[in-house]
Amino acid sequence: MASRLLHRHIREQLKDLVEILQDPSPPPLCLPSTPGAPGSSDSSHLVGPQSCWSSQKEVTHESLVVGAIENAFQLMDEQMARERRGHQVEGGCCALVVVYLLGKVYVANAGDSRAIIVRNGEIIPMSREFTPETERQRLQTLGFLKPELLGGEFTHLEFPRRVQPKELGQRMLYRDQNMTGWAYKKIELEDLRFPLVCGEGKKARMMATIGVTRGLGDHNLRVCSSTLPIKPFLSSFPEVRVYDLTQYEHCPDDVLVLGTDGLWDVTSDCEVAATVDRVLSAYEPNDPSRYTALAQALVLGARGTPRDRGWRLPNNKLGSGDDISVFVIPLGGPGSYS
């Protein structure tokens, strides 16, 4: 559903901005409901010149595009919620989106997919994974501000391990939503609850249920053996990063690589960059099939090869058992260095 409709929501959000984005002057603060309607003229005279509100914040065209993409993700999530009620459709997904507009690339990510730019061998991260570990403080803050969402089953505090009843009254390491370091606190009865964020790495879970903290859908997802909903903690808003293509000279070997977690679980950024160099150097710069071959090489490299004990990588570690989807987008035209 997201793959078929999310880009339409983005297009609709951007449609009303076309004229504004093409105008080099700063974006207008207010848009009239209809052109020439009463009240559409400048009403700055309503505010006195000495007012503390007279200063105007600077809003860039770039931030308008970012806001449009963020709104589109939210609208997509709301549509999923409506149709779930009508059609009993369950499930959710991560979403990674690239928008090219007026010389800039906007990469929006909600979930644990990732994107990087490989430019002249340099690696430029264009997204980050949203997991219980990377978003610990956001999750803890929400649990602290709205403890009713924890249902008396979870604690927003984090401990190095699950607290045991025999440790009541002892002092244990902990951290809350404001902390990046660790401190000691006296263990109380409510600390025996299950931690909101538990586990490490790929085993980290939010509310002992899900390993991602942003995504679309999953409005019906509940904590195992409970009626507590996951959705208040599972955000549909993406992080949007911007790359200005006009600031650099790009050659045909400069690419944007998008991959699901099936790729990144077993392949590092450096390994992806090495594959980019190895595969693209084997083709002529004006051969468009070189990018398809690169995407295939990345997928096959993450899957591994069949051996006696399952699919293995060259280092004998297990290949990825997750979905492996890869897009390769050239940043310089075929055979062109502009």
Secondary structure, DSSP 8 states (H G I E B T S, - for coil): -HHHHHHHHHHHHHHTTHHHHH--S---S---SSTT-TT-S--GGGS-TT-TT-S-----HHHHHHHHHHHHHHHHHHHHHHHHHHH----EE-EEEEEEETTEEEEEEESS-EEEEEETTEEEE------TTTTHHHHHHHHHH-GGGGTTTEES-B-SS---GGGTTSEEEEB-TT-SS-EEEE--GGGGSEESEES-GGG-EETTTBS-SB-EE-TT-B-TTS--BSTTTSB---EEEEEEGGGS---TT-EEEEE-HHHHTT--HHHHHHHHHHHHTTS-TT-THHHHHHHHHHHHHHH-EEETTEEE-TTS-B---S---EEEEESS-TT---
